[in-house]
Amino acid sequence: MRPGVERGIAASGLPRSEVQLTSKLRGSEHGFDSTWRAFVRLREEGRIGSIGVSNFQPAHIDRLLSETGVLPAVNQIELHPDFTQAALRAWHARQGIVIASWSPLGRGAIRAVGHGQQCCRITRLRANPTILSGQ
């Protein structure tokens, strides 16, 4: 970890085991194999606990596994009531990979998503996405 992150964790007063940090590489820093190997090395050194990916399909993960022998602990994928990705979720379950989900917040549209008695409406007001519940 960079010294600033280490100082921030120390200043928080929390044990390191209770701090979860999610980070992202800039596009110019992506190096698929070299980046993954660097993450694996940091995990082996005990500097990070778990490593994951975002929006990887099975072929991408299979490549990581075949070239490094290491599966990601988590894959962040688009997942919501309108896009359930059942086959991809089943594949992740078979591999023991946890899914972290993300969902676009309306993209300027108004949608209603009903779950039993609850319903929420998602809309975009100016540049700020807003979730309005119970409406």
C-alpha positions as CSV (number, residue, x, y, z in Angstrom):
1,M,0.0,0.0,0.0
2,R,1.1,3.5,-0.5
3,P,2.3,5.4,2.6
4,G,-0.7,7.7,2.5
5,V,-3.2,4.8,2.7
6,E,-1.2,3.2,5.5
7,R,-1.2,6.4,7.4
8,G,-4.9,6.9,6.8
9,I,-5.7,3.4,8.1
10,A,-3.5,3.9,11.2
11,A,-5.1,7.3,11.9
12,S,-8.6,5.7,11.7
13,G,-8.0,3.9,15.0
14,L,-9.5,0.8,13.6
15,P,-7.7,-2.6,13.4
16,R,-6.5,-3.3,9.9
17,S,-8.6,-6.4,9.9
18,E,-11.8,-4.2,10.0
19,V,-10.9,-1.9,7.1
20,Q,-12.0,-2.8,3.6
21,L,-10.5,-0.6,0.9
22,T,-11.8,-0.9,-2.7
23,S,-9.7,0.8,-5.3
24,K,-9.5,1.1,-9.1
25,L,-6.7,1.5,-11.6
26,R,-6.7,4.2,-14.2
27,G,-7.2,2.9,-17.7
28,S,-3.5,3.8,-18.5
29,E,-2.4,1.5,-15.6
30,H,-4.2,-1.6,-16.8
31,G,-1.9,-4.4,-17.8
32,F,-4.1,-7.4,-17.4
33,D,-1.5,-10.1,-16.7
34,S,1.2,-7.8,-15.1
35,T,-1.4,-6.0,-13.0
36,W,-2.9,-9.3,-11.8
37,R,0.5,-10.7,-10.9
38,A,1.3,-7.5,-9.0
39,F,-1.9,-7.9,-7.0
40,V,-1.1,-11.5,-6.3
41,R,2.3,-10.5,-5.0
42,L,0.9,-7.9,-2.7
43,R,-1.6,-10.5,-1.3
44,E,1.2,-13.0,-0.8
45,E,3.2,-10.3,1.0
46,G,0.3,-9.7,3.3
47,R,-0.2,-6.1,2.2
48,I,-3.7,-6.8,0.9
49,G,-6.2,-9.4,2.0
50,S,-8.3,-10.2,-1.1
51,I,-8.1,-9.3,-4.7
52,G,-10.8,-9.0,-7.2
53,V,-11.9,-7.8,-10.7
54,S,-14.7,-5.9,-12.2
55,N,-16.8,-6.9,-15.2
56,F,-14.8,-10.0,-16.0
57,Q,-16.4,-12.8,-18.0
58,P,-15.5,-16.4,-17.5
59,A,-13.0,-16.4,-20.3
60,H,-11.1,-13.5,-18.6
61,I,-11.1,-15.3,-15.3
62,D,-10.1,-18.6,-16.9
63,R,-7.1,-16.7,-18.4
64,L,-6.1,-15.3,-15.0
65,L,-6.3,-18.8,-13.5
66,S,-4.4,-20.5,-16.3
67,E,-1.6,-17.9,-16.3
68,T,-1.2,-17.3,-12.6
69,G,-3.1,-20.1,-10.8
70,V,-5.1,-17.5,-8.8
71,L,-8.8,-16.9,-9.0
72,P,-10.2,-13.5,-7.9
73,A,-12.1,-13.5,-4.6
74,V,-14.7,-11.2,-6.0
75,N,-16.0,-10.0,-9.4
76,Q,-18.1,-6.8,-9.6
77,I,-20.7,-7.2,-12.3
78,E,-23.8,-5.4,-13.4
79,L,-26.7,-7.2,-11.6
80,H,-30.2,-5.9,-10.9
81,P,-33.8,-7.0,-11.3
82,D,-33.8,-6.2,-15.0
83,F,-30.4,-8.0,-15.6
84,T,-30.1,-11.0,-13.4
85,Q,-27.3,-12.9,-15.2
86,A,-28.4,-16.3,-13.9
87,A,-25.8,-18.2,-15.9
88,L,-22.9,-15.9,-14.9
89,R,-24.0,-16.1,-11.2
90,A,-24.1,-19.9,-11.4
91,W,-20.6,-19.9,-12.9
92,H,-19.3,-17.7,-10.1
93,A,-20.9,-19.9,-7.5
94,R,-19.2,-23.0,-9.0
95,Q,-15.8,-21.2,-8.9
96,G,-16.3,-19.9,-5.3
97,I,-16.1,-16.3,-6.5
98,V,-18.2,-13.7,-4.6
99,I,-20.2,-11.3,-6.7
100,A,-20.4,-7.6,-5.9
101,S,-23.1,-6.0,-7.9
102,W,-23.6,-2.6,-9.5
103,S,-26.6,-1.1,-11.3
104,P,-27.0,2.0,-13.4
105,L,-29.3,4.5,-11.7
106,G,-31.8,5.1,-14.5
107,R,-29.5,6.7,-17.1
108,G,-32.0,9.6,-17.3
109,A,-35.1,7.4,-17.4
110,I,-37.8,6.9,-14.8
111,R,-38.4,3.3,-13.9
112,A,-40.5,1.5,-11.4
113,V,-39.2,-1.6,-9.8
114,G,-41.7,-3.5,-7.6
115,H,-40.8,-6.0,-4.9
116,G,-43.9,-7.2,-3.1
117,Q,-45.4,-4.2,-1.4
118,Q,-42.3,-2.1,-1.8
119,C,-41.6,0.0,-4.8
120,C,-39.0,2.5,-5.6
121,R,-38.7,5.0,-8.4
122,I,-35.3,5.8,-9.8
123,T,-34.9,9.1,-11.7
124,R,-32.2,11.6,-12.5
125,L,-32.6,15.1,-11.4
126,R,-30.2,17.4,-13.2
127,A,-26.8,15.7,-12.9
128,N,-27.5,14.0,-9.6
129,P,-29.1,10.5,-9.6
130,T,-31.7,10.2,-6.8
131,I,-33.5,7.2,-5.4
132,L,-37.0,8.0,-4.2
133,S,-38.5,5.2,-2.1
134,G,-42.1,4.5,-1.1
135,Q,-43.6,6.4,-4.0
